[in-house]
Amino acid sequence: MQQGTAPRADDKAEDTGTVAVAAYLRVSTAEQRGRFGIPTQVQAIRAFVEERPSWVLVGSREDIGESGSAPSRPGLNALLDDISTERVRLVLVHRLDRLGRTETAIWRCIWQIEDAGARVECCVESLGEPGLERWLTVDRLAREVESDYRRIATRTQAGRQLKAVAGGWPGGPAPYGYRISGKGAFGSVLEVDPAEADVVRLLADLVIEGGLTLADLAQELNSRGVRTRNDKPWTAVNLHRRLQSAAFTGQAVFRRPDRQWGGHCTRLNSDGSPLHGETVVIPLPPILPAGRIRAYQAALTALTRQRRNPVQEYPLTGRIRGRCGRHYIGALRSRTSVRTYRCSGWSAPDPCGCVSLSADHVEVQVAEHVGVALASVPQSGRPMPPTSDPTRTQVIRHRERVASLECLVAKCAEELDELRGQEVHSRVIAAAIRQLETERRALERILAHAQGWLSELAASDDRNERLTAVLEAAAPDIRSLSLSEQRCVIELVEAHVEIADPDFRYREGTKCSTIRWHARTGTLVPPDPTDSQWAQVERLLRSRYPAHHFRSPLDLRAALTGMLHRLRSGILWRDLPECFGDPKRVCSRQRTWLADGVWQEIVGLLNENGVGTPVLSHETAPVLAIRTRLDPVPRGTAQVESGMVHPVKIS
């Protein structure tokens, strides 16, 4: 925006007599920018300003391809910054629908501009002077804008409904396995895509055959050189959606109420039925025979399962880097409901095998490191919440606005009670009552919008207060914040985590039953058996087990030595040296001895002198390197990126 020549209305503008005007332009799609959308608005605004000699157009802000229902837009945010720096006193729009397409969006946009220090005017119709007249005028225009928006939406959805009923494709991307014939025409329909149909038949064969997981299916497709429609490799995530495509049912369902995906879904009434029309089943050219479809559906039910766990918050998603170079993402183990972080390379065609991390442990270590980093910086140099969030002043101003509206509603109700209480009712009084009832309903609508926005502003302001209190504390501790608020602080300090131990070998699942027995009973691990001790152990084994127990190719004395070595060293079974025998056989034999009570007797024989050592279990997590942009740089060391690396061991 160009620099304005006039200050705001509350300082020297009264002396100069000029008004600094900024134009706000918005179109919903990028295609409208160079056609009739933006040029039409610019022409109307320039002509409107030229008719007013005291107005000076100092610049404009644009939102191209931004929805009118979006609460935050780049151009609008930049315009609010211009107003706050006293460069703009008035915001001019061509029509009120440029501020928003719903009543809520329009009111919030107007209130944001007013709280920043400017007022809004419209080229098409005057909004009136501040006060009751302006409230009622904006309410009337906003209702017209939303009514027009709903009329367009209803007309569009009705057209899609008729198209679907006629068997045509109502719009959107074609299901996998099909392509759109006659795209852009009223008679557009779906036809089989030969290349994708081959993939559909292959997937049906693999799913019906069974024995493969989603990751296995994705790897099979990638190994055959099959790519997605967007020419990307298959993963378990994108394959899960494709397996539920209409190609595997032989029909597409328009306005399906039982499948909702975020904002891109069928809008429903309060009773759960589709809002804009009935559900329509569109028959498709079959790719699979009917019997094959039934077999596929049965196999798919056993392969996939519905999400049972709620979506969790993971403040470190994207901020942990694995040894493979990829970032970690949050993941919830469905069986144990344990929050973890896992490397995104797990879902790649060639899994990386990076270790999983306990979310609670990592987040505690990062929180402690961030607290130390914040405490080492003076309060004046600590990062604070973004200034774009609502401030206490904005909340106070809007509370005053809500109080003013409440007074107007109460005053209107009092006047109505007085008129209705008169003994004689004339036509004039009846007309006055109707007018007051209309105004009261309008004010109550505005008040409802204002109260809704006030609750959101207050919640955001409370969140900022909590963040500020923690950041300004002498010993900051972000663990007192919610996970979403912790993410905000972690982003402010630019915290990053790396796996610092390159040789760490992670073990999934529960601890070995033998390790758990030693830990529970406190029994020490004895030294390796001597010849005399082994003779006693062998006699014990032969007294407890039949002859075939000793015909195994496994050397039992070497196996026993390997069992003790693993307990003392804490290595994994897969890392057991070959001199002790096959790790799987050794593990199986130790499990048998423990279950039969023989292991306890063996340990008692070998540990008569009491010179054993405590069992050493495998580590539960690797050494981590945590860094932030607040970390001090050691003298004589160059700072790398945004902070120094500090290894932290998770217990």
C-alpha positions as CSV (number, residue, x, y, z in Angstrom):
1,M,0.0,0.0,0.0
2,Q,1.2,3.5,-0.8
3,Q,1.9,5.9,2.0
4,G,-1.1,8.1,2.9
5,T,-0.8,11.9,3.2
6,A,-3.3,12.3,5.9
7,P,-3.3,11.1,9.6
8,R,-6.2,9.4,11.4
9,A,-9.4,11.1,12.4
10,D,-8.6,11.3,16.0
11,D,-5.5,13.5,15.6
12,K,-4.6,16.1,13.0
13,A,-7.1,15.1,10.3
14,E,-9.6,17.6,11.5
15,D,-7.1,20.4,10.6
16,T,-6.2,19.1,7.1
17,G,-9.7,18.2,6.1
18,T,-8.6,15.2,4.1
19,V,-9.5,11.6,4.6
20,A,-7.0,8.8,3.8
21,V,-8.9,6.1,2.0
22,A,-7.8,2.5,1.4
23,A,-9.7,0.2,-1.1
24,Y,-10.3,-3.4,-0.1
25,L,-10.7,-5.7,-3.1
26,R,-11.6,-9.4,-3.0
27,V,-12.5,-12.1,-5.5
28,S,-13.2,-15.8,-4.6
29,T,-11.3,-17.3,-7.5
30,A,-8.0,-16.4,-9.1
31,E,-9.6,-16.4,-12.6
32,Q,-11.6,-13.3,-11.6
33,R,-8.5,-11.2,-11.1
34,G,-7.9,-10.2,-14.7
35,R,-11.5,-10.4,-16.0
36,F,-14.3,-8.5,-14.4
37,G,-13.8,-9.0,-10.7
38,I,-11.0,-6.8,-9.6
39,P,-11.2,-4.2,-12.6
40,T,-14.8,-3.6,-11.9
41,Q,-14.2,-3.0,-8.2
42,V,-11.3,-0.7,-8.9
43,Q,-13.3,1.4,-11.4
44,A,-16.3,1.8,-9.1
45,I,-14.1,2.8,-6.1
46,R,-12.0,5.4,-8.1
47,A,-15.2,7.0,-9.4
48,F,-16.7,7.1,-5.9
49,V,-13.6,8.7,-4.4
50,E,-13.3,11.3,-7.2
51,E,-16.8,12.6,-6.3
52,R,-15.5,13.5,-2.9
53,P,-12.7,16.1,-3.0
54,S,-11.7,15.6,0.7
55,W,-11.0,11.9,0.1
56,V,-7.6,10.7,-1.0
57,L,-7.1,7.2,-2.2
58,V,-3.8,6.1,-0.7
59,G,-3.7,2.5,-1.9
60,S,-5.5,-0.8,-1.9
61,R,-5.2,-4.3,-0.5
62,E,-6.4,-7.4,-2.4
63,D,-7.4,-10.9,-1.5
64,I,-7.3,-13.1,-4.6
65,G,-9.0,-16.5,-4.4
66,E,-9.9,-16.0,-0.7
67,S,-13.3,-17.2,0.5
68,G,-15.6,-14.6,2.0
69,S,-16.2,-16.8,5.0
70,A,-12.5,-17.1,5.9
71,P,-11.9,-15.3,9.3
72,S,-8.3,-14.4,8.4
73,R,-7.1,-13.3,4.9
74,P,-3.6,-11.9,3.9
75,G,-4.9,-8.8,2.3
76,L,-7.3,-8.0,5.2
77,N,-4.6,-8.6,7.8
78,A,-2.2,-6.2,5.9
79,L,-5.0,-3.6,5.7
80,L,-5.5,-3.8,9.5
81,D,-1.7,-3.3,10.0
82,D,-2.0,-0.2,7.8
83,I,-4.8,1.2,9.9
84,S,-3.0,0.5,13.1
85,T,0.0,2.6,11.8
86,E,-2.4,5.5,11.2
87,R,-2.0,5.4,7.4
88,V,-5.7,4.9,6.7
89,R,-8.8,6.4,8.2
90,L,-11.5,4.9,5.9
91,V,-11.8,1.5,4.2
92,L,-13.9,1.6,1.0
93,V,-15.4,-1.5,-0.7
94,H,-17.5,-1.8,-3.9
95,R,-20.1,-3.9,-2.3
96,L,-20.6,-5.2,1.2
97,D,-20.2,-8.8,0.0
98,R,-16.5,-8.1,-0.5
99,L,-16.1,-8.1,3.2
100,G,-17.8,-11.5,3.5
101,R,-20.6,-13.7,2.3
102,T,-22.3,-14.3,5.6
103,E,-23.7,-12.0,8.3
104,T,-21.1,-13.3,10.8
105,A,-18.2,-12.7,8.4
106,I,-19.3,-9.2,7.5
107,W,-19.9,-8.1,11.1
108,R,-16.5,-9.4,12.3
109,C,-14.7,-7.8,9.4
110,I,-16.4,-4.4,10.1
111,W,-15.6,-4.7,13.8
112,Q,-12.0,-5.6,13.2
113,I,-11.6,-2.5,11.0
114,E,-13.3,-0.2,13.5
115,D,-11.3,-1.6,16.4
116,A,-8.1,-0.9,14.4
117,G,-9.1,2.8,14.1
118,A,-11.0,3.2,10.8
119,R,-14.5,3.0,9.5
120,V,-16.1,1.2,6.5
121,E,-18.0,2.7,3.6
122,C,-19.6,1.1,0.6
123,C,-19.9,2.4,-2.9
124,V,-23.3,0.9,-3.7
125,E,-25.2,2.1,-0.6
126,S,-24.4,4.4,2.3
127,L,-24.1,2.7,5.6
128,G,-25.3,5.7,7.6
129,E,-23.9,7.6,10.5
130,P,-22.6,5.7,13.6
131,G,-25.4,4.6,15.9
132,L,-28.7,2.8,15.6
133,E,-29.1,3.8,11.9
134,R,-25.8,2.3,11.0
135,W,-26.5,-0.9,12.9
136,L,-29.8,-1.4,11.2
137,T,-28.5,-0.6,7.7
138,V,-25.6,-3.0,7.9
139,D,-27.9,-5.7,9.3
140,R,-30.3,-5.3,6.3
141,L,-27.5,-5.3,3.8
142,A,-25.7,-8.3,5.4
143,R,-28.9,-10.3,5.4
144,E,-29.3,-9.5,1.7
145,V,-25.8,-10.6,1.0
146,E,-26.2,-13.9,2.9
147,S,-29.6,-14.5,1.3
148,D,-28.1,-14.0,-2.1
149,Y,-25.2,-16.3,-1.3
150,R,-27.6,-19.0,-0.1
151,R,-29.8,-18.6,-3.2
152,I,-26.8,-19.1,-5.4
153,A,-25.7,-22.1,-3.4
154,T,-29.1,-23.6,-3.5
155,R,-29.4,-23.1,-7.2
156,T,-26.0,-24.7,-7.8
157,Q,-26.7,-27.7,-5.6
158,A,-30.1,-28.1,-7.2
159,G,-28.4,-28.3,-10.6
160,R,-26.0,-30.9,-9.3
161,Q,-28.9,-32.9,-7.9
162,L,-30.7,-33.0,-11.2
163,K,-27.5,-34.0,-13.0
164,A,-26.9,-36.9,-10.5
165,V,-30.5,-38.1,-10.8
166,A,-30.1,-38.2,-14.6
167,G,-27.1,-40.5,-14.2
168,G,-24.5,-37.8,-15.0
169,W,-21.4,-36.8,-13.0
170,P,-22.3,-33.9,-10.7
171,G,-18.8,-32.5,-10.4
172,G,-15.5,-33.0,-8.6
173,P,-12.7,-35.5,-9.4
174,A,-13.7,-38.8,-10.9
175,P,-13.4,-41.9,-8.6
176,Y,-10.2,-43.9,-9.1
177,G,-10.7,-46.3,-12.0
178,Y,-12.8,-43.8,-14.0
179,R,-12.5,-40.6,-16.0
180,I,-15.0,-37.9,-17.0
181,S,-16.4,-38.0,-20.5
182,G,-17.8,-34.7,-21.8
183,K,-16.2,-32.7,-19.0
184,G,-17.7,-29.2,-18.7
185,A,-20.9,-30.2,-20.5
186,F,-24.3,-30.9,-18.9
187,G,-24.2,-34.5,-20.1
188,S,-20.8,-35.3,-18.6
189,V,-20.6,-39.0,-17.4
190,L,-18.0,-41.4,-16.0
191,E,-16.3,-44.0,-18.2
192,V,-13.7,-46.6,-17.3
193,D,-10.1,-45.5,-17.4
194,P,-8.2,-48.6,-18.8
195,A,-5.0,-47.9,-17.0
196,E,-6.5,-47.3,-13.6
197,A,-9.0,-50.2,-14.2
198,D,-6.0,-52.6,-14.4
199,V,-4.8,-51.3,-11.0
200,V,-8.3,-51.8,-9.6
201,R,-8.3,-55.5,-10.7
202,L,-4.8,-56.0,-9.3
203,L,-5.8,-54.6,-5.9
204,A,-8.9,-56.7,-5.8
205,D,-6.9,-59.8,-6.4
206,L,-4.3,-58.9,-3.8
207,V,-6.9,-58.0,-1.1
208,I,-9.0,-61.1,-1.8
209,E,-6.0,-63.3,-1.6
210,G,-5.2,-61.9,1.8
211,G,-2.0,-62.0,3.9
212,L,-0.9,-58.5,3.0
213,T,-1.2,-55.3,5.0
214,L,-1.8,-51.8,3.5
215,A,1.9,-51.1,3.6
216,D,2.6,-54.4,1.8
217,L,0.0,-53.6,-0.9
218,A,1.5,-50.1,-1.4
219,Q,5.0,-51.7,-1.7
220,E,3.7,-54.2,-4.2
221,L,2.3,-51.5,-6.4
222,N,5.5,-49.4,-6.2
223,S,7.6,-52.5,-7.1
224,R,5.5,-53.0,-10.2
225,G,6.1,-49.4,-11.3
226,V,2.5,-48.3,-10.7
227,R,2.1,-44.7,-9.6
228,T,-0.9,-42.7,-8.2
229,R,-3.0,-40.5,-10.4
230,N,-0.7,-37.6,-9.3
231,D,2.4,-39.6,-10.3
232,K,3.4,-40.2,-6.7
233,P,4.4,-43.4,-5.0
234,W,1.8,-45.3,-3.1
235,T,1.6,-45.3,0.7
236,A,-0.7,-46.9,3.2
237,V,-2.5,-43.6,3.7
238,N,-3.4,-42.8,0.1
239,L,-4.1,-46.4,-0.7
240,H,-6.6,-46.7,2.1
241,R,-8.8,-44.1,0.5
242,R,-8.5,-45.7,-3.0
243,L,-9.5,-49.1,-1.6
244,Q,-12.9,-47.5,-0.8
245,S,-13.4,-46.1,-4.2
246,A,-16.6,-46.5,-6.2
247,A,-14.7,-48.7,-8.6
248,F,-14.9,-51.5,-6.0
249,T,-18.6,-51.2,-5.6
250,G,-19.8,-50.5,-9.1
251,Q,-21.7,-47.4,-8.1
252,A,-21.0,-43.8,-6.9
253,V,-23.0,-42.2,-4.1
254,F,-23.8,-38.5,-4.3
255,R,-24.5,-36.8,-1.0
256,R,-23.4,-39.7,1.1
257,P,-24.2,-38.9,4.7
258,D,-22.2,-41.6,6.4
259,R,-18.8,-40.5,5.2
260,Q,-17.5,-37.1,6.3
261,W,-14.0,-35.8,5.7
262,G,-13.4,-32.4,7.4
263,G,-14.7,-29.5,5.3
264,H,-15.0,-31.4,2.0
265,C,-18.1,-33.4,2.8
266,T,-21.9,-33.5,2.5
267,R,-23.5,-30.9,4.6
268,L,-26.1,-32.4,6.9
269,N,-29.3,-31.2,8.5
270,S,-29.8,-31.6,12.3
271,D,-31.5,-35.0,11.6
272,G,-28.4,-36.2,9.7
273,S,-30.0,-36.1,6.3
274,P,-28.2,-34.2,3.4
275,L,-28.9,-30.5,3.5
276,H,-29.3,-29.7,-0.3
277,G,-31.0,-32.9,-1.5
278,E,-31.6,-36.6,-1.2
279,T,-28.8,-39.1,-1.5
280,V,-28.4,-40.3,-5.1
281,V,-26.8,-43.6,-6.3
282,I,-25.2,-43.2,-9.7
283,P,-24.6,-46.5,-11.5
284,L,-21.2,-46.9,-13.1
285,P,-19.8,-49.1,-15.8
286,P,-18.6,-52.1,-13.8
287,I,-14.9,-52.9,-13.6
288,L,-15.3,-56.0,-11.3
289,P,-17.9,-58.7,-11.6
290,A,-20.6,-58.7,-8.9
291,G,-19.3,-61.8,-7.2
292,R,-15.8,-60.4,-7.2
293,I,-17.1,-57.2,-5.5
294,R,-18.8,-59.2,-2.7
295,A,-15.6,-61.2,-2.1
296,Y,-13.5,-58.0,-2.1
297,Q,-15.8,-56.2,0.4
298,A,-15.6,-59.1,2.8
299,A,-11.8,-59.2,2.5
300,L,-11.5,-55.4,2.9
301,T,-13.5,-55.5,6.1
302,A,-10.9,-57.8,7.6
303,L,-8.0,-55.8,6.3
304,T,-9.0,-52.3,7.5
305,R,-10.7,-51.1,10.7
306,Q,-12.4,-47.9,11.7
307,R,-10.5,-45.4,13.8
308,R,-11.2,-46.0,17.5
309,N,-9.0,-43.5,19.0
310,P,-9.5,-39.7,18.9
311,V,-7.1,-37.4,17.2
312,Q,-4.3,-36.4,19.6
313,E,-2.2,-33.3,19.8
314,Y,1.5,-33.6,19.0
315,P,3.4,-30.4,19.5
316,L,6.7,-31.8,18.2
317,T,5.4,-33.0,14.8
318,G,7.8,-31.9,12.1
319,R,10.4,-30.8,14.7
320,I,12.2,-34.2,15.2
321,R,14.6,-35.4,12.6
322,G,15.5,-39.1,12.3
323,R,18.8,-40.6,11.2
324,C,17.4,-41.0,7.7
325,G,16.9,-37.2,7.4
326,R,13.1,-37.3,7.5
327,H,10.9,-35.7,10.1
328,Y,8.9,-37.4,12.8
329,I,5.1,-37.2,13.0
330,G,2.7,-38.0,15.9
331,A,1.2,-41.5,16.0
332,L,-1.1,-43.2,18.4
333,R,-0.7,-47.0,18.9
334,S,-4.2,-48.3,18.6
335,R,-3.7,-51.4,20.8
336,T,-2.1,-49.6,23.8
337,S,-3.4,-46.1,23.2
338,V,0.2,-44.8,23.7
339,R,1.2,-41.5,22.1
340,T,4.4,-41.8,20.1
341,Y,6.4,-40.1,17.5
342,R,7.5,-42.1,14.5
343,C,9.6,-41.3,11.5
344,S,7.7,-40.4,8.3
345,G,10.0,-42.8,6.5
346,W,8.0,-45.7,8.0
347,S,5.3,-45.2,5.3
348,A,7.8,-44.7,2.5
349,P,8.1,-47.4,-0.2
350,D,11.5,-48.4,1.3
351,P,10.9,-48.0,5.1
352,C,13.9,-46.4,6.9
353,G,13.5,-48.3,10.2
354,C,14.2,-45.3,12.4
355,V,13.3,-45.7,16.1
356,S,10.0,-44.7,17.6
357,L,9.9,-42.3,20.5
358,S,7.6,-42.1,23.5
359,A,5.7,-38.8,23.1
360,D,5.4,-38.1,26.8
361,H,9.2,-38.6,27.4
362,V,10.3,-36.5,24.5
363,E,7.9,-33.7,25.2
364,V,9.0,-33.6,28.9
365,Q,12.7,-33.4,27.8
366,V,12.0,-30.7,25.3
367,A,9.9,-28.7,27.8
368,E,12.7,-28.8,30.3
369,H,15.3,-27.7,27.7
370,V,13.0,-24.8,26.5
371,G,12.5,-23.7,30.1
372,V,16.3,-23.6,30.7
373,A,16.8,-21.7,27.4
374,L,14.1,-19.1,28.3
375,A,15.5,-18.6,31.8
376,S,19.0,-17.9,30.3
377,V,17.6,-14.9,28.4
378,P,16.5,-11.6,29.9
379,Q,12.7,-11.1,30.0
380,S,13.1,-8.2,27.5
381,G,14.7,-10.6,24.9
382,R,12.3,-13.5,25.2
383,P,9.9,-14.2,22.4
384,M,6.2,-13.4,22.9
385,P,2.9,-14.5,21.3
386,P,2.2,-13.2,17.8
387,T,0.9,-9.6,17.8
388,S,-1.7,-10.5,15.2
389,D,-3.7,-12.3,18.0
390,P,-6.4,-10.3,19.7
391,T,-5.1,-7.8,22.3
392,R,-6.6,-6.9,25.6
393,T,-7.6,-3.5,24.2
394,Q,-9.5,-5.2,21.4
395,V,-11.4,-7.4,23.8
396,I,-12.2,-4.3,26.0
397,R,-13.5,-2.4,23.0
398,H,-15.7,-5.3,21.9
399,R,-17.1,-5.8,25.4
400,E,-18.1,-2.1,25.3
401,R,-19.8,-2.7,21.9
402,V,-21.7,-5.7,23.3
403,A,-22.7,-3.7,26.3
404,S,-24.0,-0.9,24.0
405,L,-26.0,-3.4,22.0
406,E,-27.5,-4.9,25.2
407,C,-28.6,-1.4,26.2
408,L,-30.2,-0.8,22.9
409,V,-32.1,-4.1,23.0
410,A,-33.2,-3.4,26.6
411,K,-34.3,0.1,25.7
412,C,-36.2,-1.2,22.7
413,A,-38.0,-3.8,24.9
414,E,-39.0,-1.0,27.4
415,E,-40.5,1.1,24.6
416,L,-42.4,-1.9,23.4
417,D,-43.8,-2.6,26.8
418,E,-44.9,1.1,27.2
419,L,-46.7,1.1,23.8
420,R,-48.3,-2.3,24.4
421,G,-49.5,-1.1,27.9
422,Q,-51.5,1.8,26.5
423,E,-55.3,1.4,26.8
424,V,-56.1,2.8,23.4
425,H,-54.3,1.4,20.3
426,S,-54.3,3.5,17.2
427,R,-52.9,2.8,13.8
428,V,-49.9,5.0,14.7
429,I,-49.2,3.0,17.8
430,A,-49.6,-0.3,15.9
431,A,-47.1,0.9,13.2
432,A,-44.7,2.0,15.9
433,I,-44.9,-1.4,17.6
434,R,-44.2,-3.2,14.3
435,Q,-41.3,-0.9,13.7
436,L,-39.8,-1.4,17.2
437,E,-40.3,-5.2,16.9
438,T,-38.4,-5.2,13.6
439,E,-35.6,-3.1,15.2
440,R,-35.4,-5.3,18.2
441,R,-35.1,-8.5,16.1
442,A,-32.3,-6.9,14.1
443,L,-30.5,-5.8,17.3
444,E,-30.8,-9.2,18.8
445,R,-29.3,-10.8,15.7
446,I,-26.4,-8.3,15.8
447,L,-26.0,-8.9,19.5
448,A,-25.8,-12.7,19.0
449,H,-23.0,-12.2,16.4
450,A,-21.2,-9.8,18.8
451,Q,-21.4,-12.2,21.7
452,G,-20.1,-15.1,19.6
453,W,-17.1,-13.1,18.5
454,L,-16.5,-11.9,22.0
455,S,-16.3,-15.4,23.4
456,E,-13.7,-16.3,20.7
457,L,-11.7,-13.1,21.4
458,A,-11.8,-13.7,25.1
459,A,-10.6,-17.4,24.7
460,S,-7.7,-16.2,22.5
461,D,-6.8,-13.4,24.9
462,D,-6.8,-15.9,27.8
463,R,-4.5,-18.2,25.9
464,N,-2.2,-15.3,25.2
465,E,-2.2,-14.3,28.8
466,R,-1.2,-17.9,29.9
467,L,1.6,-17.9,27.3
468,T,2.8,-14.5,28.3
469,A,2.8,-15.4,32.0
470,V,4.9,-18.5,31.4
471,L,7.3,-16.7,29.1
472,E,7.8,-13.9,31.6
473,A,8.3,-16.1,34.6
474,A,11.6,-16.3,36.3
475,A,11.7,-20.1,35.8
476,P,9.5,-20.8,32.8
477,D,7.9,-24.2,32.7
478,I,5.8,-24.8,29.6
479,R,4.5,-28.1,31.0
480,S,1.8,-26.2,32.7
481,L,0.3,-25.3,29.3
482,S,-1.9,-27.4,27.0
483,L,-0.2,-29.3,24.2
484,S,-1.4,-26.8,21.6
485,E,-0.1,-24.0,23.7
486,Q,3.2,-25.8,24.1
487,R,3.4,-26.0,20.3
488,C,3.1,-22.2,20.1
489,V,6.1,-21.8,22.5
490,I,8.1,-24.4,20.7
491,E,7.6,-22.6,17.4
492,L,8.5,-19.3,19.0
493,V,11.9,-20.6,20.3
494,E,12.3,-22.7,17.1
495,A,13.0,-25.9,19.0
496,H,14.4,-28.9,17.0
497,V,15.3,-32.4,18.0
498,E,17.6,-34.9,16.4
499,I,18.6,-38.5,17.2
500,A,22.1,-38.1,18.5
501,D,23.0,-41.8,19.0
502,P,23.7,-43.4,15.6
503,D,24.2,-46.9,17.1
504,F,21.0,-47.1,19.0
505,R,19.0,-50.2,18.4
506,Y,15.4,-49.9,19.4
507,R,13.3,-52.8,20.6
508,E,9.5,-52.6,20.2
509,G,7.1,-54.4,22.5
510,T,7.4,-55.6,26.1
511,K,10.6,-56.6,27.9
512,C,11.8,-60.2,27.9
513,S,9.9,-62.3,30.6
514,T,13.3,-63.3,32.1
515,I,14.4,-59.7,32.4
516,R,11.1,-58.9,34.1
517,W,11.5,-61.8,36.5
518,H,15.0,-60.6,37.5
519,A,13.8,-57.0,37.9
520,R,10.8,-58.1,40.0
521,T,12.7,-60.5,42.3
522,G,15.9,-58.5,42.4
523,T,17.9,-61.7,41.6
524,L,21.4,-61.0,40.4
525,V,22.8,-62.5,37.1
526,P,25.4,-65.1,38.0
527,P,28.8,-65.4,36.3
528,D,29.4,-68.1,33.6
529,P,29.3,-71.7,35.0
530,T,32.4,-73.5,35.8
531,D,32.9,-77.2,34.9
532,S,31.6,-78.4,38.2
533,Q,28.7,-76.0,38.2
534,W,27.7,-77.1,34.6
535,A,27.7,-80.7,35.8
536,Q,25.2,-79.7,38.5
537,V,23.1,-77.8,36.0
538,E,23.1,-80.7,33.5
539,R,22.0,-83.2,36.2
540,L,19.2,-80.8,37.1
541,L,18.1,-80.5,33.4
542,R,18.1,-84.3,32.9
543,S,16.0,-84.8,35.9
544,R,13.4,-82.4,34.6
545,Y,13.3,-83.1,30.9
546,P,13.1,-86.2,28.7
547,A,15.9,-87.3,26.4
548,H,14.7,-85.5,23.3
549,H,15.3,-82.2,25.1
550,F,19.1,-82.8,24.7
551,R,19.0,-84.0,21.0
552,S,18.8,-80.4,19.8
553,P,21.7,-79.1,17.7
554,L,21.9,-76.4,20.3
555,D,24.9,-76.6,22.7
556,L,23.1,-76.2,26.0
557,R,26.2,-75.0,27.9
558,A,27.0,-72.4,25.2
559,A,23.3,-71.4,25.1
560,L,23.3,-70.9,28.9
561,T,26.4,-68.8,28.7
562,G,24.8,-66.7,26.0
563,M,21.7,-66.2,28.1
564,L,23.8,-64.9,31.0
565,H,25.8,-62.7,28.6
566,R,22.7,-61.1,27.2
567,L,21.3,-60.4,30.7
568,R,24.6,-58.8,31.8
569,S,25.2,-56.8,28.6
570,G,21.7,-55.7,27.8
571,I,22.0,-56.6,24.1
572,L,19.1,-57.7,22.0
573,W,18.5,-61.3,21.0
574,R,19.3,-60.4,17.4
575,D,22.7,-59.1,18.4
576,L,23.7,-62.3,20.3
577,P,27.1,-63.6,19.0
578,E,26.9,-66.8,16.9
579,C,29.2,-68.6,19.3
580,F,26.3,-69.0,21.6
581,G,24.0,-70.6,19.0
582,D,21.0,-69.6,17.0
583,P,19.5,-66.6,18.9
584,K,15.9,-67.8,18.3
585,R,16.6,-71.3,19.7
586,V,18.5,-69.8,22.7
587,C,15.6,-67.5,23.4
588,S,13.0,-70.3,23.1
589,R,15.0,-72.5,25.4
590,Q,15.3,-69.8,28.1
591,R,11.6,-69.1,27.9
592,T,10.9,-72.8,28.4
593,W,13.2,-73.0,31.5
594,L,11.6,-69.9,33.0
595,A,8.1,-71.1,32.5
596,D,8.9,-74.5,34.1
597,G,10.6,-73.0,37.1
598,V,14.0,-74.4,36.0
599,W,15.6,-71.1,35.4
600,Q,15.2,-70.0,39.0
601,E,16.9,-73.2,40.1
602,I,19.8,-72.7,37.6
603,V,20.4,-69.2,38.8
604,G,20.3,-70.4,42.4
605,L,23.0,-73.1,41.7
606,L,25.3,-70.6,39.8
607,N,24.9,-67.8,42.3
608,E,25.8,-69.6,45.5
609,N,28.7,-67.3,46.2
610,G,26.6,-64.1,45.7
611,V,28.9,-62.5,43.1
612,G,26.3,-61.8,40.4
613,T,25.6,-58.5,38.7
614,P,22.2,-56.7,38.2
615,V,20.4,-57.4,35.0
616,L,21.0,-54.7,32.3
617,S,17.9,-54.1,30.2
618,H,17.9,-52.5,26.8
619,E,17.4,-48.7,26.6
620,T,13.9,-47.4,26.1
621,A,14.9,-44.4,24.1
622,P,18.0,-43.0,22.3
623,V,20.1,-40.0,23.2
624,L,18.4,-36.8,21.8
625,A,20.0,-33.5,20.7
626,I,17.7,-30.6,21.5
627,R,18.4,-27.1,20.2
628,T,16.6,-23.7,20.1
629,R,17.5,-20.3,18.8
630,L,17.9,-19.1,22.4
631,D,20.7,-21.6,23.3
632,P,24.0,-19.9,24.2
633,V,27.0,-20.3,21.9
634,P,30.1,-21.6,23.6
635,R,33.1,-19.2,23.2
636,G,35.2,-19.9,20.1
637,T,32.4,-22.1,18.5
638,A,30.5,-21.0,15.5
639,Q,26.7,-21.1,15.8
640,V,25.1,-23.5,13.5
641,E,21.6,-22.7,12.1
642,S,19.5,-21.4,15.0
643,G,21.2,-22.9,18.1
644,M,23.7,-25.2,19.6
645,V,23.0,-28.9,20.0
646,H,22.7,-30.3,23.5
647,P,22.5,-34.1,23.9
648,V,19.8,-35.2,26.4
649,K,19.4,-38.8,27.5
650,I,15.8,-39.9,28.0
651,S,15.4,-42.4,30.8
